[in-house]
Amino acid sequence: MKGDLTQGPILKTLLLFSLPMLLSNVLQTLNGSVNAIWVGRLIGESALAATANANVIMFLLYAAVFGFGMATTVRIGQYFGARDIVAARKTFGSGTGFSAGLAVVVAIGGWIYGPAMLHAMSTPDASRAEALAYLRVMFLALPIASVGLMVSMAMRGTGDSKTPLYAMILTVVIDAALNPVLIMGLGPVPRLGITGSAAATAFANIAGLVYQVWRIYRQDLPMRLRGPELGYFLPRSDDLRYILAKGLPMGAQMLIVSSAGLIMVGLVNREGLYAAAAYGASLQLWNYLQMPAFAISSAVSAMVAQSLGAGDHGRVNKVTITGMATNLMMSAAMAALIVGFDGPLLKLFLGSGSPALPIAEHIQLICTSSFVIISITMILTGTMRAYGAVVAPLAIMFLGLYPGRLGFYFAARPMLESEAVWWAYPVGSVVTVALTLSYYRFGKWRDAFRM
């Protein structure tokens, strides 16, 4: 069956499935980087700092939907592995319908409380108005972007990572082309400034979703819904119970990550505008560094979920080990490239004469290794997530980010001063990985699996 991840050599299957996801993630991050370059060069450092603050908030809002999407994906993978396509379609409809409604509520709340969020983050006064303008356009596009995310994740649950890749290529091309046009106001288009950057992203996301829907129906892919099947978009109680039970902890885990990120941005903002701009540029490079782990973790989760649906528990450990080794090689290579060429890369966002450049180079030397360390947790969590074990990873993430990362910062701040905010990254990563390895080895997470 097309999309079957339960057969064939594990490494080959993992690579063929994860590489389109990796490329899709890289393109998505490249798109954000290109946008940041346009914003930084055409508007200035205050606008770059504004987008860094706004994007952290948007990640927080997407996290409210992302957990339910992951739960839906796992369930679809289990049903697909069991060859129950009807049940997979029902789960897809329930998850998408519920997440779309939730995204509307979240978008309304974000529009209303956006100023309060920026104030709580200590966003610099020079950037606050621009950040709010950027945010409010992104809020309007949140429901469409959330549905697009759900469709992409569902396709991956059925073993199709190419359709989301093609949609991402289209999205990146449109976004990159529209950004300078809408920012500067070329031709008959009015000059929109930073709002134009957000509008370009919104239009591109709409195009990507339309393409995915068109491809699903044109090729009659497994997740297509027709006629009475369209009623599946009204959430069914049994699917919704699973999605809520597993999605809430997954979403909470994302919320913990993003809320800790919000706090870190607030701490960086206290160091001044140049530190905030340096951090914003560094985040762009770290996004690339996390791409291999994101792709391989998702591939491991999909492969394990389908194996569980097919009743092949013996394949799970082999998939996890293969995913771990592949991830470490790719993440370490990416980290070496980023550290080795950090100067030219950072100049893309900050310019060669920016006072923020030496700060950003210093940040890279301290923090980059922490993302290689934390990638171990992402792979192991992908396996446990496929089993339905979601509460313990949530607790581990909380302990690693709050007592680990933020606890270290507040304890070390009197001694290390501003350096404490950078060293908090590797310390928090080590704590998180140690706890994850212990639970994976000794915990009873396999007992959480239920079909």
N, C-alpha and C positions, 0 to 999 in steps of 0.2 A: 504494500500500500504506500502510495506517495506520501512522504512526510514521516515515514516510520523510522524512529530513532532507536528501536529496540534490537536491530539486527546490524551485522557488519562489524568491521574492526572499530574499536572504540576511538582510537586516536583520529583515524580518518573521518569518522562520523562527527566527532567533536569539532574538528577543524572545519569541515565543510559546512557545518551548521553555525559555528560561532564566528567564522570570518566575515560573512555578510553582516552579522550583528556588530562586529568590531568596526567594520568599515562604516556602517550606518551611524554608530556612536561617534566615530572620528569625524564624520561629515557634519553631524549635529554640533559637535564641539567646535569644529573649524568654522561653522557658520556663526556661532557665538563670538569666536575670536575675530572673524572678519568684521562683524558688527561693532565689536569693541574698537577695532582699528579705525573704522569710519568715525565712530563717536569721538575717540580720543584725538584723532587728527583734525576732524572738521569742526568740532565744538570745543574740546579742551579737557584738561585734567579733572575739572569739577564734574563734567558730564560723565567721564569714565568712572569716577568714584560713585556717581549717582547710579549708574547701571549696575555696579558691583553690589551696592546696597539693595537695589530693587530686585535683582536676580536672586539674591538669597531669600527674600520674601516670597518670590514666585515659586521657588523650590519648596518652601514651607507649604504653600497652598496646593501645589501638585501632590505633595505627600499625603494630603487628605484623600486623594483619589487613588494614588499609586498602590497602596496596600490592598485595596479591593481588586485592582487590576491584577496584582500578583496572585491573589487567592483564586481569581477566575482562571488565570493562565494555568495554574497547577491542576485545578479540577478538570479543565479541558484536556490537558495532557494525560491525566489518568484515564479519562473516558476514551480518548483517542487511542491510547495504548491497549485498552480493552475492546477496541473496534466498535464502540457504541457512539456512532456519529450523532444520532438524534439527541442523546443526553448531552453531548458536547455542545450542540447548537443551543439547547435550552439554557445551559449554563452561560454561554456567550451572551445570549439575549438578556438574561437576568442581570449579569454583571454590567453590561454596557448601559442598560436602561437605568439601573440604580446609580451608577457612577456619573452619568450625564445629569441626572437630577441633583445629585450632591454637588457637582461642579457649579451648577447655577447658584445654589445657596452659598457656596464658598466664595464665588465671584462677587456676589452682592455684599457679603460681609467684608471682603477685601477692599472693595470700592469705598465702603463707609469708614473702615478703620485703618485705611492706608496711612493717613497722616499720623495716627497714634503709633503705628508700627515703626515708622521712620523715626519718630521722636524717641521711642524706646531703644532704638539702635544707636542713638547718639549720632545720627547722620549729620555730617558737617552742614552748617547753615548755607554754605556756598553751593551745596549739591541738593538740598532738600526739595526745592521747588521742581527741579528737573527730575529727580527721582520719583516724585509723586505723579508728574505728568506721564512719565514712562510707565509707571505701575498701572495707572487707570486704563490705559489702552490695553495693556496685557490682561487686566481683569476682564475686559469685554470679550477677549478671545479665549478665555480659559475653558468654557464649556466645549467649544469646537476642538481645542487642543487636547482636552481630556478624552473625548470620544476617539480622536485619532490615535492616542496612546493605547486605549483599550483595544482597538482593532488590531494594531501592530502586535500587542502582546498576545492576543488570541491567535493570530496567525502563527506566531512562534510556538504556541502550545501545540499546534497541529504539525509542527516540524517544518514550517515555511518561514524561513528568515530572509528570502529574496524579495518578496512583495514589500515588506517594510523598508528594505534597502532602496528599492526603486522609488518609493514614495519620498524617502529622505533625500535622494539625489535631486528630485524635482523641487522639494522644499528649499534646499540649500541654494540652488540656482536662482530661484525666484527671490528669495530673501536677500542674497548678495547683490542681485541686480537692482532691487527696489530701494535698498538702504540709501545709497548716495542720492538717488533721484528724490526721495521723500525728505531726506535731511536738508539738502541744499535747495530743493525746489527747482529742478531743471525743467526747462520748457514751460508748458502751461501749468505744471504742478506747483502749488504754493509751497513756500519754504516752511517745513514743519519742525525742524530741529530734532531734538531727542524724541519727540512724539512720533516723528516719521520713522525712526528706527523701530519703535514698537509696532507701528502700523504695518511695516514691511514684514515683520515676523508673523503678525496675525494673518495677513493675506497669504503668506507662504504656507502656513499651517492648514488653512482652508483648502488650498490646492492639493496638498499632500493627502488629506482625508478623502477628497473627491476621487483622486487617482486610485487609492486603495479600494474604495467601494466599487469603482468601475472595473478594476481588475478581478475582484472577487466574483462579480456577476458574469463578466465576460468569459472567464475560465471555469466557472462553476466550481469554485473552490469550496472546501468543506464548511466554512463558516457562512455561506450565503443563506439568507432567509427569504422565503417567498410565500406569498399568499397567507394562509393561516399561521405560518411560522413567524410572521411579523409580530404576532401576539406574544412571542417569547420575550420581547423587549419590556413587557410588564413583568417585573420581578416575581418569580415563583417562590413560595415559602421555603421549600426544601433547599433550593439553590441559595436563596438569600441567607438562610441560617448558616450554611457553610461559609459563604462569602464574608458574612459579618464575623463569624467566630474566628476565622483565620485571617481575614483582612484587617480587622481592627488592630491586632498586635503588629502586623506587618506595617500598617499605616502609622501606628504609634512609633515603630522603630524609625521610620523615615522622619517623623515629626521630631523625634529626639535628635537625630542627626542634624536636621535643618535648624532646630531651635538652638542647638549647641553652636551651629555655624552663625546664627544671628548674634549670639552672645560674643563669639570671637570677633565678628565684624565690629560690634560695639566697642570691644576692648582695643582693637586696632585703631578705630576712629579716634579714640582718646589720645593716640600718639601723634595725631595731626593729619593734615590733608595729604602730605607726601607719603606718609606711611600707608594711608588708606588707598591711594593710587597704586603704590607698589604692591600692596596686597591684592588689589583688583587684577593687576597684570599677572601676578603669581598664580592666582586662582585659574586663569585661563590655561596656563601650562599644566597645572595639576589636574585639570579636567581631562587632558590627553593621557596623563599618566594613569588615571583610573580606568580608562577605556578597556584595556585587555581584561582586567578583573571583572568589570561589568558584563562584558560579552561572554566570557567563559563561565562565569557564575550562572548567567541565564541559560546557557547551553547545558550546563551540568544539571540545573534544576529541571529543564524540559526533558532531558534524557532519563533522569531518575524517575520523574513522574510517569513517563510512558512505560518504563520498565516495571514500575509498581503496578500500573494498570494491566500489564501483560502477565503479572505474577512472577517476574524474573528478578527476585531479590538478590541473587548472586552477582548480577551485573553492576549493582550500585557501587560497591567499594572500588571496583576497577575504574568506573567512570570518575569517581571522586579523586582517586590518586592521579589518574591521567590529567584531569583538569587542574589539579594543584601544581603538578610539575610544569605543564604548559604555561599556566598563568605566571609562575615565578620567573620563568625564562623571559617571557615577553615583557613583564612589568619591570624587571631589572634592566633589560636592554633599553626600554623607554626612559627609565630614570637616568641612565648613563648619558643618553643623548641630551636630555633636558639640562642636566648639570654641566655637561661639556660645552653646550652652545647656548647657555643661558643669556649671555650678553646680547648677541644678535637677536635672539628670540624676544627678549624683554623690550628691546628698542622698537620692535614693531608696534608695541602698545604705548610706550612712554616717550619715544624719541631719544636721540643720542644725547641731548643736552639736559634731560630732565633731572632735577634733584632727587626724584624718586628712584632713579635707576640703581644707584649703589645700594639702597635699602632693599630693593627687590632681589638683587644678586645675593645679598647676605641671607635673605629669607630662603632662597632656593637651597643653599648649602646646608641649612639646618633641617628644613622640613621635608625635602623631597623623599628621603629614605622612608619616612613614616608611611607613605602611601604604598610602598612595596610591602612593608610589614603588614599593614591592615588588609591587603589583598588576600592574605591567607584566610582571614575571617570570612570574606565574601564568598569564597569557594565552599567552605564548610557549611556556611549558612544556606547556600543554594541547595545542597543535598538535604539538610534538615527541613528546609521549607517544603520540599517535595513530599516529605513524609507527613507534613502538617504540624511539625514541631516549631512553634512560632513564639511561645511565651519566653522560654529560656534565652534565645538569641536577643529578644527585646531587653531582658534584664541585663544581659552581658553588655549590650551596646550602651545602655544607660550608665553602667558602672565604669566603662572605659572612657566615656566622654565627659561625664560630670565629676565623680570623685577622681577619675584618672587624669583627664586633660585639664579641665577647669580647676579641679582641686589643686593640681600641681601649680597652675598659674598663680592662684591666690596665695599659696604657701611660699612660692619662690619669688614673687614680685618684690618683696622688700630687699632680697639679696641680688637678684638678677636685673631688677628694674624692667626696662622695655624688652630685654631679651627673653623674659619669662613667657611672653605670648608666643614666641616662635618655638621654644623648647618644649612647650606644652604638647605640640603635635607628636613628636616621636615618643614621648612618655605615655601619652594616652593610647597610642597604637600598640605599644608593647603590652600594656595592661589588658587591652581588648583581646589580643591574640592569645595571650596566656590563658585567659578565662575560656575562650572558645575551644582551644585545643583540649583543655581539661574536660569540658562538657562533652565534646565529641567522643573522647576516649572512654569516659566513665558514665556519662548520662544515659537515660533511658528514652532517648528521643525517637527510637524506632517504634516504640509502642504507640505513638500518636497516629500512625497510619490507619485510616478507615476508608473504605470505598462505599 
